[in-house]
Amino acid sequence: MDDINSFVLALANPDGYAATYPNCNILSGDTDGNGYVDFGDINSFVALLGGGGSP
């Protein structure tokens, strides 16, 4: 659950994410595996939070 705020920041403000988490690759939030962090990652992110494993 601690990852929710950083995930939302990555979606809404990638530059802010990079400034806040300079040592964490933003593509860690690419939970659907398409090479981008975008709104398409939300469902797979929620599935991971629920213990659904990797999408």
N, C-alpha and C positions, 0 to 999 in steps of 0.2 A: 504494500500500500504506500510505502514511502516513495515509490517511483512515479506516482500519479502527477504530482506537481511538475516534476522535471519533464515528463512526457508531454504534458500540456504546453509547457514553455517551448519545447522543441517544435511542436506543431504551430504554435501561434507566433513565436519570435525566435527563429533559428539563430540570429545574431546574438540575442540575449542569452540563449542556451549556451552558445560557444563561449561567451564572456563569463557566464556563471560556472560552467563545467569545462574548463579548458583542456582537461586531461581525459575527457570522456567523448568518444566518437559519437556524433549525433546519429549515425546509422545503427547504433544499438537500439534505437527506437523504431527501426524498420522491421516491424514484427510480421508484416506480410511478405517480406522478402523481394519486393519489387525494385529495390535500389533507391527508394526515396522515403523520407519521413513525411507522411501526408495523412489526410483524414481517412484514407483507406486502411490505415494501421489501427484504427480505434477498435474494431471488433476483435482482431487477433490479440491486441493488447489486453482487452477485457478478458478474453479467454485465458490468457496466461495468468492474469491475476486470480482467476477462479481455479487455478490448478489444472487447467486443460492442457498443459504442456505446450510444446512448440506447434505453431499452426501448420 
